Amino acid sequence: MSKIIDITEKLNYEENPRVKIRDKELEVNADAATVLKILGVLGDDRSGVGAGEVLAMYELMFDAKERKKIDALKLNFQDFRTLIFTTISLITGEAPQGEQ
């Protein structure tokens, strides 16, 4: 008979992390499939991430309801990038390279 290890108690599959901007809390899609897609968009050389890649990651990380909240904030592009890369750091547990 094979060995079985129950890891259910170690998993947190019911809660997504959140980021906060002013009085808005935004839920982030942090499931493994989403994070792997984001890492695929980033690739190995993260210094060359352009507007198209930022938009793709935005749509992966935030559902339509959360994107509507973000759109209402009217962030400039640099602040928007800060949101995206800070959120990536939150869900991957590492600071993205090339982002200050």
PyMOL commands that set and color helices and strands:
alter all, ss='L'
color gray80, all
select helices_A, chain A and resi 8-10+32-42+46-48+51-61+64-73+77-92
alter helices_A, ss='H'
color red, helices_A
select strands_A, chain A and resi 18-21+24-27
alter strands_A, ss='S'
color yellow, strands_A
deselect
rebuild
show_as cartoon
